[in-house]
Structure formats: C-alpha cells, structure tokens
Amino acid sequence: MKLELPLLGLLAMRRMSGYEIKKWLDSEGQFLGLDRHPSQIYRELNRMQVDGLIEFDVENGRGGGPDAKVYRLTAAGGGRLRRRIGSAYDPPKRFQAPEFTCRLLFTSMLDAPRALALVRQELEFRVGQVARNRGRDRGVPAGLEPGVDAGRLRFVGEELHRHGMAAVDTWIDWLRRMEAAMGADGWEDAS
C-alpha cells in the first residue's frame, strides 16, 4: 500500500511532525499493517509537499527538543484524501490487508455512511471467499519428490488451514460486530 493515504489521514486528524508520524506508525500503525522506515516517511512527506498536498511550519525547540517541521494538509491534500476514501474499494485476496484497515480508520472519521458501506463490502467479500474455499480438496498431491514426508506435509498443512480458518472466522465476526455498531443510532457520536 502506498504511504500517501495514511499520511493524508494522519494529517487530517491533526498537525504532526515527521517524528510524531513515525511514532504513530510504530504504535497504532502496527495494527493497520503499516511498517515504514523513517526515510520512506520523509521521502513521501517531501513528495507530498512538492505536490501541494501538505505544508509545514518550522516550530522552534518543541518540548525542549530540536526544531521540527510540523506538517498539515492543504485544501488539495484534503480533497485528495476525500477522493481516495470515496473511490471504489476492491477487496484484496488477503484479509486484514492494510488497504482495508487504513482506509476504514480514515473513512470513519470523515464519512460515516461510506465507512459502514466499506465494512459491509468487506464482510460480503469475505463471507463469499469462505463459501468458495472452505470445502475445497486439501489432499497431498500425488507424485511427491523423494524425501518429502507426506504425513508431515499433510499434518502441517491441515494445522495451517485450521489456523487460517479460525483467523478468517474471527475477522468475519469482527466485521459483523463493526457493522452492527456502525449501523446503530449515534454512530456519528461514537467515542
């Protein structure tokens, strides 16, 4: 996933320095599947500034530390973010992908109906994905190379499958809970 969406979303929340962005990505961002090296963050911030999506002010000695560039969205950056969260969502094959989790977070703060639609789309896709794949043949293929232990291959393959089924089932349960909570009265006022 490109870093632009999370950076636009973070700066739509509040003004932040590059250091604060990196701290956020290291803590909250890990739950969204975002792990970026500081050089990637600063390179993207520079590109976004050149493209007119963000601006910065230099704040002297914030909290007793060194001077810091503190970034904020421009009108163009806000427009880009709104277009991005309003664009069509194509669920990736892998569930819990950063494209969904990041998009949900930033869509929820700006467009509650669109966030609910996003959850419903993801839920429908995952339920269909499970229906298509749950009962498929997972047997060990014929013609294994010499030295391959079919029993261990079968055992570990089945354990990985069970783990994957449990994980996707948990994801679907979470999506259903989110759909119920987001569809409830007062979603816009949730805190």
N, C-alpha and C positions, 0 to 999 in steps of 0.2 A: 504494500500500500504506500502511496506517496505520502510524504510528510506534510504536504500543504494543508490537507483537511484538518489534522489535529492542531496544527499551529494556528490556523484561522479560528478554529473553535475555541482554543485556549485564550486567544487574544480577544475573542468576542465576549468571553467571561469577564476578563479584566486585563489591565495592562500588566506586562510581565517582562522581566529581564531574561536574557538567554539562560542565565544560571537558574532562575526560577522555573523556566520551562523544562530544563534538564532534570531538576529535582522532581517536578510533577511527573515527567515521563518515567523516572526511576521508581516512583512510588505508585501513584494511581495508574499511570500508563501501562504498568506491567499487567494489569487486569484487562487491558484492552489489546494486549499483544503488541504493544509499541516499545521497542527497544532500539534506541538510536545512539550512536556515538556523538559526542558534542560537536565534532567537526561537521557532521551531517546537519545538525540543527542550525549551526551558524551559517553554513553554506546556503541552506534553504531560506533562512531569515534574510540573508543578503539578497538572494534572488527575488524574494517577495517584495523587498523594499525597492529594488530596481524596477520591478513590475508595477509599483504603485499600490500594492495591496496592503502594505503596512508602512508606518512611520515610526520614528523613535525620537526620544529626548534623552539627553545625557543627564543623569542625576549624579550629583557630586556626593561621593562618600556615603552611599546608602548604608545605614546601620553601622557606621564606622568602617565600612569596607571600602574597596576601590570604587572609582566612578563606574557607572553602569549605563548601558543603553537600555532604556525601558521602551518596549515596543507596544504599539496599539494599532488597531485596524483602521484603515481608511474607509471611506464610503465604497470605494471599488472593492476592497477586501471583504466588507460586509455583504456586498452584492454577490461576490464570487461564492462566499460561504452559503448564502441563501439559495443560489442556483444549484450548488452541489448537493445540499441536503434535499432539495426539491426534485432532483433528477431521478431518473429511473434506477431502481435497485435490482441488480441481477445477483441473486444469492450464489455465492461460490460453493463448490462441491464440499469443502471442508467447513463444518460448523464451528462456531465461536471465532470466526475469522475477524481480524481487526477491521476490515471494511464494514462489517455489520456493527460490532461493538462500539467503535469510534463514531460511526455515523449515528447510531441510536443515541449516544450520550449528547452529541451536539444538536441533533434534531430535536430532542426532548426539551432542550432549554429555549428553543426558538419557535417550534411549530408542533404543538401537542397533537393535533389530528394527524399530521404526517408521521410523527413518531409512532402513534398507535397503528397506522397503516403499515409502517415498516415492520413492527413486531408481528402483525398478522401475516404479512407476506413471508417473513422468515419462518414462522410457525407452519404455515401451509406447505412451504417447500420442504421443510424437514420431515413433517409427517408423511408426505409423499415419497421422500427419499427412503425413509424407513420401510414403507409399504413395498417399495420396489426391490429392496435389497435384503430385508430381514430373513426370508426363507431361501435364499439362494444356496446352491450347492457349494460347500466349502471343503470338499474332499481333497485329499492329497492327490496331485496329478500323477498320472502313470509315467513311467519312463524316467524315474529319478536317476541322477548321476550316482556312480558308485561312491560309497562313503556317506551318503545322505541318509540319516536315520529317519525313516518315515514316521515312526511312533513319536519321536520328539517333535518333529515338524508339525504333526497333527495336534499334539498336546499344546504346544506353544501357540500355534495358530488359533486354536479354539479359545485359549485363555485371552489372547489379544482380542478376539472377536467379542467375547463376553464383556471384557473391559470396555471396548468401544460401544457395544450396545448400551451398557449402563450409562456411559458418558452422554451419548446422544439422547437417551431417555431422560436423563437429568436435565439436559438442555431444553428439551421439549416441555418438560414440566415447568421449568423456569419461565419459558416463553408464555405458557398458559397463565401462570401467576402474574406476569407482567401485563398481559392482555387484560386480565380481569381488573387489575389495579388501575391501569391506564384508562380503561373504559368506565371506571366508577366515577360518580359525581365528585367534583372537586379536584380532578386530576391536575388542572391548571394551578391549583393552590397547594399541591402536594409539597411537603418539605421533609 
